[in-house]
Amino acid sequence: MLDDERSVSDLRRYFAPGAFTGSQFEALGTASKALHRDVVEAEDLIAVELLNARVPAGVALDLLQGDLGLRISDELRKIPLAVNLGDKTAKTYIEDRGPADRAWRLLTEHRGLKKAIAGKLLARKRPKLIPVYDDVVACALRGRPGYWLWLHEHLRAEDLRLAHRLRNLRVQADVPAEVSDIRIFDIVFWMRHQGDHQRRRCPGLAGFGPSL
């Protein structure tokens, strides 16, 4: 799937100027992100909207001005900015009750935020560690319970073969430097399936099997 020649052209189309708003997910507010890497800001909420999702107003205010934002920041401070999902140490942060998982549960269990939106918000703050995973990607992959750990295991497998393939795609498609390797993964599957995806009873990506 990833080795299909369409993957490179799909990535180029996605990042073509003005083609898809999601192509600016990482780039928006780049200058200020390093200064506020542990704090959810208004730019992060706008970035999530670029991926066709929206944080409800009440949750947004609590993230920007209330206790929820403070609690999310407490968890983010425990996660190094540079850690990659394919790193051996990544499991410590994403496993059940790890800081990324705790932050995700704060958003989804106590505030009613949809799981995909919570993941996108955390992906904005830790783009190398937290993958973007929405209905289209989930359907394309035929559903993957425990997606973060599933992808971590694939990135670690076979002497990091998947990680190397994603980096090769980056070079071939000239993907912007601020875009993480795991974001390349979700874009390839999203681009391949988004045109045919149906929200109900969609059979998933045609021809997709156990091999990535």
Secondary structure, 3 states (H helix, E strand, C coil): CCCCCHHHHHHHHHCCCCCCHHHHCCCCCHHHHCCCCCCCCHHHHHHHHHCCCCCCHHHHHHHHHCHHHHHHHHHHCCCCCCCCCCCCCHHHHHCCCCHHHHHHHHHHHCCCCCHHHHHHHHHHHCCCCCCCCCHHHHHHCCCCCCHHHHHHHHHHHHHHHHHHHHHHHHHHHCCCCCCCHHHHHHHHHHHHHCCCCCCCCCCCCCCCCCCC
